Amino acid sequence: MGELRDKVVSILGIRGVPAAHGGFETFAEHLALYLRGRGWQVTVYCQEEGEGAVHEDAWEGIRRVHVPVRGDGPASTVVFDWKATALAARERRGTILTLGYNTAVFCARLRLAGLHNVINMDGIEWKRAKWGPVAKTWFWLNDWAGCWLGNHLVADHPQIKVHLSSRVREGKITVIPYGADAVESADEAPVRALGLEPGRFVTVIARAEPENSLLEIVDGFSRRARGMRLVVLGKYDPAHAYQSRVLAAAGEEVSFVGAIYDKRVVAALRFHSALYVHGHQVGGTNPSLVEALGAGNAVLAHENRFNRWVAGEQAAYFDGADGAAAAFDVLLNDEARLQEMRQFSRRRHADNFTWEKILGAYEDLLLR
């Protein structure tokens, strides 16, 4: 197992805690609180928009180091990562956990400082269709850099481990997916406030990008009357070429409810859905899909090796608009099948994706 390390960890690669920006931040919040409760000294480096000096505070017993940077776009995040990595290298506090490899080249500073750095390598970002040639090259180079510079790598999915194993030895990689809370009940009020009837709508939560199959899902759903609504979360701009195509493909039973960040509302939408649709075509273990399992959703997912490992064999799968339409035709008229799928999702979550299992695996790894 190797030598046990002191219970001191610093977390890099996120915007900060408490979570406000997505899956990695949510995971980092859960992990930081879990480790603190088990006697760890936890530091989280937090991105702050603006100018001024680096400053510290405490949140729920966790040390936060705030690093001001100008702006709020991708360039400012790169600057933040550079500054935060430099600070961590100078402080030399315990083990480093770097979430994501998008600026992994900066981790050379941690190696030079003699720090043990565990990197969660996330998905295969450079394969995503949304990026141009320059961004794809940057991510590809940092994918390699993370493999070389990390002392140990975390893959959130077995297929990500396969990818990483083409670059480093398998013993350097540990598979740990994401976790999610079990949602056993949820208020109906947020659902009804959106004009929806509990159990009479289908939900899809994803960024409006081609690789997330939004056009195929909306098109397939809209080909005939369903007697229930398709609720699409996210920002849709008619001036955006792809998003305008999704809007144009929508029938009368499709509701675009905008981007919703209120966790209570999102949990209610999941819990009261007849079916959750997950169109992601690339990546590893997607937090949204794990959250759907935790909410006991019947899951219809895009057919690929990533989704199948997460959602399991009793979920339903589709490929393309025709496949989505056919799946809706079958599933929305078979309540018994949907109920079986919901029960399977809960078992799948309990067996594989509870926070207790995931965070315990991270602690075991950080101690080695």
Helices and strands as residue ranges (DSSP letters): E 8-12, H 23-37, E 41-49, E 55-59, E 62-69, H 74-91, E 95-99, G 104-107, H 108-112, E 117-120, G 125-127, H 133-149, E 152-155, H 158-165, G 170-172, E 173-175, H 189-193, E 201-205, G 210-212, H 214-221, E 229-233, H 241-249, E 254-258, H 263-271, E 275-278, H 287-294, E 299-302, H 305-311, E 316-318, H 320-331, H 335-352, H 355-367
